[in-house]
């Protein structure tokens, strides 16, 4: 599962198309864009993640002898094509929006510029890697927003859909804002905090709850969070935890990271009553942690009920993004290089669904920030050949509802190009920050959103507009195709 070679992590039709191109020689260089159409969970934004694993995949992209032998065994590939694959490596360029960035529908998260066989092969793995981690990072950002600054621990490994989903899902969850994970392998691989307490079985294995608590406290006096709901939270669990905390204090042990965890029942009521008991005994600074099938909606509700919870353990509904199990990113051809002129010829995919009509050409994405607030005003997809001057007035408009227009006055806004080059001529040219650095970057990114775009129900839309030049190109291509269809 930790193997570097993921070359055969692809759909069969990528390879059959490659053989088709091989048998009909072409030196076409193409551009593919990876983007998504709808924000997960009905939200107002997404968080991109998985870039580091995508780069590692490209770096290790090669067909081993075992790979070639397997492909030969399925009897659909010719020997000359298999010989080509045995010497294959990626030679193209890739641009991407850095991990932890706030992103919106239709803008390219990844742009691949490569010979068509190479660009075709990498489609499936790029989608698999970026879709999954972006989904979990987005879900984590929502959960952490609901927690309003409280620590959120990811602990969904046992409910994740397989080991890799648990490992990389935990990585993405930390990028999205979680303070740590229960997943020890993720902690080792990505140098993120690993967190946890004990299970109900620990309590049940002792003659009584007090003895279980006391034994645990002796083992871990500097990190003593006691699970209080094995028998009865208010009649047994909290009183026994208070008894242990009092004894630790009497023994001269400084209580730093200590508290209780509630894993069942009415979390709002139990936490408020537990807090009263702890505070009366002089332990008003004790952490009250909660778990039990939490997500952003339940945490938001508990906050509204003034629950005395200040630490959250979120598992199943985070690691599986249970209300939105797929991110929905797609990978579409945007341009083909003219071998004679060296210019990219724009390509467009039609659909009766307006949202599914692709944006053609060699593009980049600029983010427009208000100078006075630092908040995002809009994103602008434009052609790489365009020059934008923040000192000039800009008219931006919705590419579908074109009557929706906004004038942005020169000097009042700042521009940031989102796509950065990560692979050049098949080689890495980008070093990823650490996961904890990405977490901090992601936190700052979310602060550039207006609160209205972060709410969970009917969030305010952040517009992703097309430049006038790109819009005109798209419109001309649509009219040209329409005329051809009419004969």
C-alpha positions in Angstrom: 0.0 0.0 0.0 3.0 2.3 0.4 4.6 1.3 -2.9 5.9 4.2 -5.0 4.9 2.6 -8.3 1.3 3.4 -9.0 1.7 3.3 -12.8 -1.1 0.7 -13.3 -3.4 2.8 -11.1 -5.3 3.7 -14.2 -8.4 2.8 -16.2 -7.9 0.4 -19.0 -9.1 2.8 -21.6 -6.2 5.2 -20.9 -3.9 2.4 -22.1 -6.0 1.4 -25.0 -6.2 5.0 -26.2 -2.4 5.2 -25.7 -1.9 2.3 -28.0 -4.3 3.9 -30.5 -2.1 7.0 -30.5 1.0 4.9 -30.8 -0.3 3.0 -33.8 -1.3 6.3 -35.4 1.8 8.4 -34.8 1.2 11.9 -33.6 3.5 14.4 -31.9 0.6 16.4 -30.6 1.1 18.3 -27.4 -2.1 18.9 -25.6 -3.5 20.7 -22.5 -5.8 19.0 -20.1 -7.6 20.8 -17.2 -8.7 19.1 -14.0 -11.6 21.0 -12.3 -14.9 20.4 -10.5 -18.4 21.8 -11.1 -20.1 21.8 -7.7 -18.8 22.5 -4.2 -19.0 19.5 -1.8 -21.6 19.3 0.9 -23.6 22.2 -0.6 -20.9 24.6 0.6 -19.6 27.8 -0.7 -16.0 26.7 -1.4 -13.6 23.7 -1.5 -10.1 23.1 -0.2 -7.6 21.6 -2.7 -5.3 18.8 -1.4 -3.3 15.9 -2.6 -0.8 17.8 -4.7 2.3 16.2 -3.0 1.1 12.7 -3.7 0.3 13.7 -7.3 3.8 14.9 -7.8 5.2 11.7 -6.2 3.1 9.7 -8.6 4.5 11.6 -11.6 8.1 11.2 -10.3 7.7 7.4 -10.0 5.7 6.9 -13.2 7.4 3.9 -15.0 6.4 0.5 -16.2 8.3 -2.3 -14.5 8.9 -5.7 -16.0 6.1 -7.1 -13.9 3.8 -4.4 -15.2 4.7 -5.2 -18.8 4.3 -8.9 -18.2 0.8 -8.4 -16.8 -0.2 -6.2 -19.7 1.0 -8.8 -22.1 -1.1 -11.4 -20.3 -4.4 -9.7 -21.1 -3.7 -10.1 -24.8 -4.8 -6.7 -26.1 -1.5 -4.9 -26.4 1.1 -5.4 -29.2 4.7 -6.0 -28.5 5.9 -2.8 -30.1 3.6 -0.8 -27.8 4.7 -2.8 -24.8 8.3 -2.1 -25.8 7.5 1.6 -25.9 5.9 1.4 -22.4 9.0 -0.3 -21.0 11.0 2.9 -21.6 8.1 5.3 -20.7 8.5 8.4 -18.5 6.6 11.6 -18.2 8.2 14.5 -20.1 5.5 17.2 -19.8 4.7 20.2 -17.6 2.1 20.4 -14.8 0.7 23.5 -13.1 -1.4 23.3 -10.0 -3.1 25.3 -7.3 -1.2 24.7 -4.0 -2.7 22.5 -1.4 -4.8 24.2 1.3 -6.0 26.9 -1.1 -9.7 27.9 -1.1 -11.0 27.0 -4.6 -14.3 27.3 -6.5 -16.1 25.4 -9.3 -14.9 25.4 -12.9 -11.4 26.8 -12.3 -8.5 24.5 -13.2 -7.0 22.9 -10.1 -4.4 21.1 -12.2 -3.2 21.8 -15.8 -1.3 19.2 -17.7 0.7 20.2 -20.8 2.3 17.1 -22.4 2.4 14.8 -25.4 -1.1 13.4 -25.8 -0.2 9.8 -24.8 1.4 11.0 -21.5 -1.4 13.4 -20.7 -3.9 10.7 -21.3 -2.2 8.1 -19.0 -2.0 10.4 -15.9 -5.7 11.3 -16.0 -7.1 8.6 -13.7 -4.4 8.8 -11.0 -4.6 12.6 -10.8 -8.3 12.5 -10.4 -8.1 9.7 -7.8 -5.5 11.5 -5.7 -6.8 15.1 -5.9 -10.5 14.3 -5.7 -10.2 12.2 -2.5 -7.9 14.5 -0.5 -9.7 17.7 -1.6 -13.0 16.2 -0.5 -11.7 15.3 3.0 -9.9 18.6 3.4 -13.1 20.5 2.5 -15.1 18.4 5.0 -12.5 19.0 7.7 -12.6 22.8 7.0 -16.3 22.8 7.6 -16.1 20.8 10.8 -13.3 23.0 12.2 -15.3 26.1 11.3 -18.3 24.8 13.3 -16.0 24.1 16.3 -15.1 27.9 16.4 -11.5 27.5 17.4 -11.8 24.4 19.5 -9.4 21.6 18.8 -10.8 18.9 16.4 -9.1 15.5 16.3 -9.5 13.3 13.3 -10.0 9.7 14.4 -11.8 7.9 11.6 -9.3 5.3 10.6 -11.3 2.3 11.6 -14.3 3.6 9.5 -12.2 4.7 6.5 -12.8 3.0 3.2 -9.5 1.1 3.3 -6.0 1.8 4.6 -5.0 4.4 2.0 -8.2 6.3 2.5 -7.4 6.4 6.2 -3.8 7.5 5.8 -4.3 10.2 3.2 -7.7 11.2 4.4 -6.1 11.9 7.8 -3.4 13.9 6.0 -6.1 16.0 4.2 -8.1 16.4 7.4 -5.1 18.0 9.1 -4.6 20.3 6.1 -8.3 21.3 6.4 -7.8 22.3 10.1 -7.7 19.3 12.4 -5.2 19.6 15.2 -4.1 16.0 14.9 -5.1 12.4 14.1 -5.4 9.1 15.9 -3.7 7.5 12.9 -0.2 6.6 14.0 1.0 5.8 10.5 -0.1 9.2 9.2 1.7 10.7 12.1 4.9 8.9 11.1 4.6 9.6 7.4 3.7 13.3 7.6 5.0 14.4 11.0 1.6 15.5 12.3 0.4 15.2 15.9 -1.1 11.9 17.0 -3.7 12.1 19.7 -5.9 9.7 21.7 -7.1 8.6 25.1 -8.4 5.1 25.9 -11.4 2.9 25.1 -14.3 1.6 27.1 -12.6 -1.7 27.2 -9.9 -0.2 29.3 -12.5 0.7 32.0 -14.3 -2.7 31.7 -11.0 -4.6 32.1 -10.6 -3.3 35.7 -12.6 -4.2 38.8 -14.1 -0.7 38.9 -14.0 2.6 37.1 -12.0 4.4 39.7 -9.2 1.9 39.5 -9.1 2.1 35.8 -8.9 5.9 35.9 -6.3 5.9 38.6 -4.1 3.4 36.7 -4.3 5.4 33.5 -3.5 8.7 35.3 -0.4 7.1 36.8 0.7 6.1 33.4 0.0 9.4 31.6 -0.1 12.2 34.2 0.7 14.9 31.7 -2.0 13.8 29.2 -4.9 12.5 31.2 -8.2 12.5 29.5 -10.7 10.1 31.0 -13.6 8.4 29.2 -16.5 8.9 31.6 -19.5 7.3 29.9 -18.8 3.6 30.2 -21.3 3.2 33.1 -23.0 6.5 34.0 -21.5 9.9 33.1 -22.9 12.0 36.0 -23.2 9.4 38.8 -20.0 7.5 38.2 -17.7 8.8 35.4 -17.4 12.4 36.4 -17.2 11.8 40.2 -14.5 9.2 39.7 -12.5 11.5 37.4 -12.8 14.3 39.9 -11.5 12.0 42.6 -8.5 11.1 40.5 -7.8 14.7 39.6 -7.9 15.7 43.3 -5.5 12.9 44.2 -3.1 14.0 41.5 -3.2 17.5 42.7 -2.6 16.4 46.3 0.4 14.4 45.0 1.9 17.6 43.6 1.2 16.6 39.9 0.6 19.7 37.9 -2.5 19.2 35.8 -1.8 20.4 32.3 -3.5 18.4 29.6 -6.3 16.8 31.5 -10.0 16.4 31.3 -12.9 14.1 30.4 -14.4 12.6 27.2 -18.1 11.9 26.6 -18.8 9.4 23.8 -22.6 9.0 24.1 -25.9 10.4 25.4 -27.2 14.0 25.3 -23.8 15.8 24.8 -25.2 19.2 25.4 -26.9 18.3 28.7 -24.1 16.0 30.0 -21.3 18.5 29.2 -23.1 21.3 31.0 -23.7 19.2 34.1 -20.2 17.8 34.0 -18.7 21.3 33.8 -20.7 22.4 36.9 -19.3 19.4 38.8 -15.7 19.9 37.6 -15.8 23.7 38.3 -17.2 23.1 41.8 -14.2 20.9 42.5 -11.8 23.5 41.2 -11.2 22.0 37.8 -12.9 24.5 35.6 -10.0 24.5 33.2 -10.4 20.7 32.5 -11.0 19.8 28.8 -14.4 18.4 28.1 -14.1 16.4 24.9 -16.9 14.9 22.9 -17.2 12.3 20.2 -20.1 10.1 19.0 -20.9 10.5 15.2 -20.1 14.2 15.1 -20.1 16.4 12.0 -20.3 20.1 11.3 -24.1 20.3 11.7 -24.2 18.6 15.1 -21.2 20.6 16.4 -22.9 23.8 15.3 -26.1 22.7 17.0 -24.2 21.9 20.2 -22.5 25.2 20.1 -25.9 26.9 19.8 -27.1 25.0 22.9 -24.1 26.4 24.8 -22.6 22.9 25.3 -19.5 23.0 27.6 -17.4 21.1 25.1 -14.1 22.5 24.0 -12.5 19.6 22.2 -14.0 17.4 19.5 -13.2 13.9 18.2 -14.7 13.5 14.7 -14.4 10.1 12.9 -16.8 8.4 10.5 -18.6 11.4 9.1 -15.3 13.2 8.5 -13.1 10.5 7.0 -15.9 9.3 4.7 -17.5 12.7 4.0 -20.6 10.8 4.5 -23.1 13.4 3.2 -21.0 13.9 0.0 -18.9 10.8 -0.8 -17.3 12.1 -4.0 -15.6 15.3 -5.0 -16.6 15.2 -8.7 -13.4 16.5 -10.3 -13.1 15.9 -14.1 -10.2 16.1 -16.6 -11.0 17.6 -19.9 -9.0 18.4 -23.1 -8.7 22.2 -23.5 -6.2 22.8 -26.3 -4.0 21.0 -28.9 -0.7 22.5 -30.1 -0.4 23.3 -33.8 2.9 21.6 -34.8 3.5 24.1 -37.6 2.9 27.4 -35.6 3.5 26.2 -32.1 0.3 27.8 -31.0 -2.4 26.1 -28.9 -5.7 25.6 -30.8 -8.5 25.8 -28.3 -10.9 22.9 -27.9 -14.3 22.8 -26.3 -16.7 20.1 -25.1 -20.4 20.7 -25.7 -23.3 19.7 -23.6 -27.0 20.4 -23.3 -26.2 21.2 -19.7 -24.7 24.7 -19.8 -22.6 24.0 -16.7 -20.9 21.1 -18.5 -19.6 23.2 -21.5 -15.9 23.4 -20.9 -13.7 26.5 -21.0 -11.2 26.2 -23.9 -7.6 27.3 -24.4 -4.4 27.7 -22.4 -5.7 29.3 -19.2 -4.6 30.5 -15.8 -6.6 31.7 -12.7 -6.3 35.0 -10.9 -7.8 35.8 -7.5 -9.1 39.3 -7.0 -8.8 40.6 -3.4 -10.2 43.8 -2.0 -7.3 45.9 -0.7 -9.3 47.4 2.1 -10.6 44.1 3.5 -8.2 41.4 2.2 -11.3 39.4 1.3 -11.9 37.6 -2.1 -14.0 39.6 -4.5 -14.0 37.0 -7.3 -11.8 34.7 -9.3 -11.0 35.3 -12.9 -10.1 32.6 -15.4 -8.2 34.1 -18.4 -5.8 33.1 -21.1 -2.1 32.9 -20.2 -1.3 35.4 -22.9 -3.4 38.1 -21.2 -1.9 40.9 -19.1 -3.9 42.2 -16.1 -3.1 45.5 -14.4 -4.5 46.1 -10.9 -4.2 49.8 -11.4 -6.8 49.7 -14.2 -10.5 49.4 -13.9 -11.8 45.9 -14.4 -15.3 44.8 -15.5 -16.1 41.2 -14.4 -19.2 39.3 -15.3 -20.8 36.0 -14.8 -20.1 33.8 -17.8 -23.5 32.2 -17.7 -25.7 35.1 -16.5 -23.7 37.7 -18.4 -26.0 40.5 -17.3 -24.5 40.2 -13.8 -21.5 42.6 -13.9 -19.3 44.3 -11.4 -16.9 47.2 -12.0 -13.7 46.9 -9.9 -11.9 50.2 -9.6 -8.2 50.3 -10.4 -6.0 50.6 -7.3 -8.7 49.1 -5.0 -7.8 45.5 -5.6 -4.9 43.0 -5.7 -4.3 40.1 -8.0 -2.7 36.7 -7.3 -2.1 34.0 -9.9 -3.2 30.7 -8.4 -1.6 28.1 -10.7 2.1 27.4 -10.1 4.4 25.1 -12.0 5.1 21.9 -10.1 6.5 19.7 -12.9 8.8 20.9 -15.7 10.0 18.6 -18.5 8.9 15.7 -16.3 10.9 16.8 -13.3 9.7 18.3 -9.9 10.3 22.0 -9.6 8.1 22.5 -6.5 8.7 21.6 -2.9 5.6 21.1 -0.8 5.4 22.7 2.6 4.9 20.4 5.6 1.4 19.3 6.4 1.3 21.5 9.5 2.5 24.5 7.4 -0.2 23.7 4.9 -2.7 23.6 7.8 -1.7 27.2 8.8 -1.8 28.3 5.2 -5.3 26.8 4.8 -6.5 28.6 7.9 -5.3 32.0 6.5 -6.9 31.1 3.1 -10.3 30.6 4.8 -10.0 33.9 6.5 -10.1 35.6 3.0 -13.7 34.4 2.6 -16.6 36.4 3.8 -18.5 34.8 6.6 -21.6 34.5 4.3 -19.6 32.2 2.1 -18.7 29.9 5.0 -22.2 29.3 6.3 -23.5 25.7 5.8 -27.0 26.6 4.5 -27.4 28.7 1.4 -23.8 30.1 1.4 -23.1 33.2 -0.6 -21.6 32.3 -4.0 -18.1 33.5 -4.8 -18.1 34.3 -8.5 -15.7 32.6 -10.9 -15.7 34.8 -14.0 -14.2 34.5 -17.5 -12.1 37.3 -19.0 -13.6 39.0 -21.9 -11.0 37.5 -24.2 -11.7 34.0 -23.0 -15.4 34.5 -23.1 -15.2 35.7 -26.7 -13.1 32.7 -27.7 -15.6 30.3 -26.0 -18.6 32.0 -27.7 -16.9 31.9 -31.1 -16.2 28.2 -30.8 -19.8 27.5 -29.8 -21.1 29.5 -32.7 -18.7 27.7 -35.1 -19.8 24.2 -33.8 -23.5 25.3 -34.0 -23.1 26.3 -37.6 -21.4 23.0 -38.5 -24.2 21.0 -36.9 -26.7 22.9 -39.0 -24.9 21.9 -42.1 
